Structure formats: C-alpha cells, structure tokens
Amino acid sequence: MEQKIRRDLNMGDNLRRLRNAAKLSQEKLCAELQRRGCDIGRSTYAKYEAGELNIRASVIVTLKKIYNCSYDDFFIGLE
C-alpha cells in the first residue's frame, strides 16, 4: 500500500530572508548556532531553507536571539 507523505508548511524562504538580512552565510550562521549550543551543520541548515527538513523549535529560539527579531518573522506568509 502506498503511503502519501503530507508536506508541512515551508518556512525556508523566511529562514533564508532572515539570514540574508543579517548578512550571514550558511556557514557563519551554523558556526554561531554551534557556539550557542545548537549542533547544526551547514548541510542540515540548507535542508531547512529548502523545505526538505522541519526545523526544531530550539533552533528557532536560538535564531530569534541571533537575528533579534520576533517569532512572527519566521512565519510570514504561512497560514
């Protein structure tokens, strides 16, 4: 029996927009995440931005601190 996987809402564009606004490469962002205790590699983060992997809440909390933004900024355009 074939099972269909339901795709979740993709916040990858918002993650990319916030990272670009902060003028950070994926490598530099991941280094900062690791410095703050989130063990995220660049390939994993790239999957977040591509919508191939759902981001963990703990990573969003840390990104909010790095970007000094609101949680709403992560969910713009997602309803």
PyRosetta script that sets phi, psi and omega in degrees:
from pyrosetta import init, pose_from_sequence

init()
pose = pose_from_sequence("MEQKIRRDLNMGDNLRRLRNAAKLSQEKLCAELQRRGCDIGRSTYAKYEAGELNIRASVIVTLKKIYNCSYDDFFIGLE")
pose.set_psi(1, 131.3)
pose.set_omega(1, -179.5)
pose.set_phi(2, -82.0)
pose.set_psi(2, 132.0)
pose.set_omega(2, 179.3)
pose.set_phi(3, -108.9)
pose.set_psi(3, 129.8)
pose.set_omega(3, 178.8)
pose.set_phi(4, -91.6)
pose.set_psi(4, 134.6)
pose.set_omega(4, 177.7)
pose.set_phi(5, -95.3)
pose.set_psi(5, 123.0)
pose.set_omega(5, 178.9)
pose.set_phi(6, -79.3)
pose.set_psi(6, 126.1)
pose.set_omega(6, 178.4)
pose.set_phi(7, -80.4)
pose.set_psi(7, 135.8)
pose.set_omega(7, 177.6)
pose.set_phi(8, -83.6)
pose.set_psi(8, 167.8)
pose.set_omega(8, 176.0)
pose.set_phi(9, -61.6)
pose.set_psi(9, 138.6)
pose.set_omega(9, -175.8)
pose.set_phi(10, -97.5)
pose.set_psi(10, 117.9)
pose.set_omega(10, 177.4)
pose.set_phi(11, -101.6)
pose.set_psi(11, 12.0)
pose.set_omega(11, -177.6)
pose.set_phi(12, -57.3)
pose.set_psi(12, -40.7)
pose.set_omega(12, 179.4)
pose.set_phi(13, -62.6)
pose.set_psi(13, -38.6)
pose.set_omega(13, 178.6)
pose.set_phi(14, -68.3)
pose.set_psi(14, -38.8)
pose.set_omega(14, 177.4)
pose.set_phi(15, -62.4)
pose.set_psi(15, -43.6)
pose.set_omega(15, 179.5)
pose.set_phi(16, -65.4)
pose.set_psi(16, -43.2)
pose.set_omega(16, 180.0)
pose.set_phi(17, -60.6)
pose.set_psi(17, -45.6)
pose.set_omega(17, 179.7)
pose.set_phi(18, -64.7)
pose.set_psi(18, -41.2)
pose.set_omega(18, 179.7)
pose.set_phi(19, -64.8)
pose.set_psi(19, -43.8)
pose.set_omega(19, 179.3)
pose.set_phi(20, -65.5)
pose.set_psi(20, -38.1)
pose.set_omega(20, 178.0)
pose.set_phi(21, -63.2)
pose.set_psi(21, -31.0)
pose.set_omega(21, 178.4)
pose.set_phi(22, -84.5)
pose.set_psi(22, -1.5)
pose.set_omega(22, 179.6)
pose.set_phi(23, 57.5)
pose.set_psi(23, 45.2)
pose.set_omega(23, 179.1)
pose.set_phi(24, -116.5)
pose.set_psi(24, 139.6)
pose.set_omega(24, 169.9)
pose.set_phi(25, -78.9)
pose.set_psi(25, 164.9)
pose.set_omega(25, 176.0)
pose.set_phi(26, -60.1)
pose.set_psi(26, -38.7)
pose.set_omega(26, -179.7)
pose.set_phi(27, -62.6)
pose.set_psi(27, -46.3)
pose.set_omega(27, -179.4)
pose.set_phi(28, -67.8)
pose.set_psi(28, -38.5)
pose.set_omega(28, 177.9)
pose.set_phi(29, -63.2)
pose.set_psi(29, -44.6)
pose.set_omega(29, -179.4)
pose.set_phi(30, -64.8)
pose.set_psi(30, -35.8)
pose.set_omega(30, 176.0)
pose.set_phi(31, -62.4)
pose.set_psi(31, -41.7)
pose.set_omega(31, 178.3)
pose.set_phi(32, -67.7)
pose.set_psi(32, -41.0)
pose.set_omega(32, 176.6)
pose.set_phi(33, -59.9)
pose.set_psi(33, -43.8)
pose.set_omega(33, 179.9)
pose.set_phi(34, -65.1)
pose.set_psi(34, -38.8)
pose.set_omega(34, 177.7)
pose.set_phi(35, -60.9)
pose.set_psi(35, -30.6)
pose.set_omega(35, -179.9)
pose.set_phi(36, -94.1)
pose.set_psi(36, 9.4)
pose.set_omega(36, 172.8)
pose.set_phi(37, 98.5)
pose.set_psi(37, 4.1)
pose.set_omega(37, 176.4)
pose.set_phi(38, -99.8)
pose.set_psi(38, 111.6)
pose.set_omega(38, -177.6)
pose.set_phi(39, -83.4)
pose.set_psi(39, 78.8)
pose.set_omega(39, -178.1)
pose.set_phi(40, -118.7)
pose.set_psi(40, 124.6)
pose.set_omega(40, 175.7)
pose.set_phi(41, -89.8)
pose.set_psi(41, 165.8)
pose.set_omega(41, -178.1)
pose.set_phi(42, -61.7)
pose.set_psi(42, -39.5)
pose.set_omega(42, -178.7)
pose.set_phi(43, -66.1)
pose.set_psi(43, -36.5)
pose.set_omega(43, 176.1)
pose.set_phi(44, -67.2)
pose.set_psi(44, -44.7)
pose.set_omega(44, -180.0)
pose.set_phi(45, -63.6)
pose.set_psi(45, -38.0)
pose.set_omega(45, 178.2)
pose.set_phi(46, -60.6)
pose.set_psi(46, -35.6)
pose.set_omega(46, 177.5)
pose.set_phi(47, -68.4)
pose.set_psi(47, -33.5)
pose.set_omega(47, 174.3)
pose.set_phi(48, -60.9)
pose.set_psi(48, -48.3)
pose.set_omega(48, -177.6)
pose.set_phi(49, -67.6)
pose.set_psi(49, -30.3)
pose.set_omega(49, -179.7)
pose.set_phi(50, -83.0)
pose.set_psi(50, -7.4)
pose.set_omega(50, -178.7)
pose.set_phi(51, 77.6)
pose.set_psi(51, 16.0)
pose.set_omega(51, -180.0)
pose.set_phi(52, -87.6)
pose.set_psi(52, -15.1)
pose.set_omega(52, -176.6)
pose.set_phi(53, -144.0)
pose.set_psi(53, 136.1)
pose.set_omega(53, 177.3)
pose.set_phi(54, -79.1)
pose.set_psi(54, 137.0)
pose.set_omega(54, -177.4)
pose.set_phi(55, -81.9)
pose.set_psi(55, 142.6)
pose.set_omega(55, 178.8)
pose.set_phi(56, -77.7)
pose.set_psi(56, 149.5)
pose.set_omega(56, -179.9)
pose.set_phi(57, -59.5)
pose.set_psi(57, -38.3)
pose.set_omega(57, -179.2)
pose.set_phi(58, -62.6)
pose.set_psi(58, -32.0)
pose.set_omega(58, 178.0)
pose.set_phi(59, -71.8)
pose.set_psi(59, -40.5)
pose.set_omega(59, 177.6)
pose.set_phi(60, -61.3)
pose.set_psi(60, -41.9)
pose.set_omega(60, 178.9)
pose.set_phi(61, -59.4)
pose.set_psi(61, -44.3)
pose.set_omega(61, -179.7)
pose.set_phi(62, -69.3)
pose.set_psi(62, -40.3)
pose.set_omega(62, 177.5)
pose.set_phi(63, -62.3)
pose.set_psi(63, -37.7)
pose.set_omega(63, 177.7)
pose.set_phi(64, -58.0)
pose.set_psi(64, -40.7)
pose.set_omega(64, 179.3)
pose.set_phi(65, -69.4)
pose.set_psi(65, -41.0)
pose.set_omega(65, -179.9)
pose.set_phi(66, -64.1)
pose.set_psi(66, -46.0)
pose.set_omega(66, -176.0)
pose.set_phi(67, -84.1)
pose.set_psi(67, -13.1)
pose.set_omega(67, -176.9)
pose.set_phi(68, 52.3)
pose.set_psi(68, 53.2)
pose.set_omega(68, -177.6)
pose.set_phi(69, -125.8)
pose.set_psi(69, -179.7)
pose.set_omega(69, 177.1)
pose.set_phi(70, -94.2)
pose.set_psi(70, 162.9)
pose.set_omega(70, 176.2)
pose.set_phi(71, -64.3)
pose.set_psi(71, -30.8)
pose.set_omega(71, 179.1)
pose.set_phi(72, -57.8)
pose.set_psi(72, -31.6)
pose.set_omega(72, -179.2)
pose.set_phi(73, -61.4)
pose.set_psi(73, -25.5)
pose.set_omega(73, 178.8)
pose.set_phi(74, -78.4)
pose.set_psi(74, -19.8)
pose.set_omega(74, -172.0)
pose.set_phi(75, -115.2)
pose.set_psi(75, 14.6)
pose.set_omega(75, 179.4)
pose.set_phi(76, -58.8)
pose.set_psi(76, 129.4)
pose.set_omega(76, 176.7)
pose.set_phi(77, 82.7)
pose.set_psi(77, -1.9)
pose.set_omega(77, 179.2)
pose.set_phi(78, -103.0)
pose.set_psi(78, 123.7)
pose.set_omega(78, 179.7)
pose.set_phi(79, -133.6)
pose.dump_pdb("model.pdb")
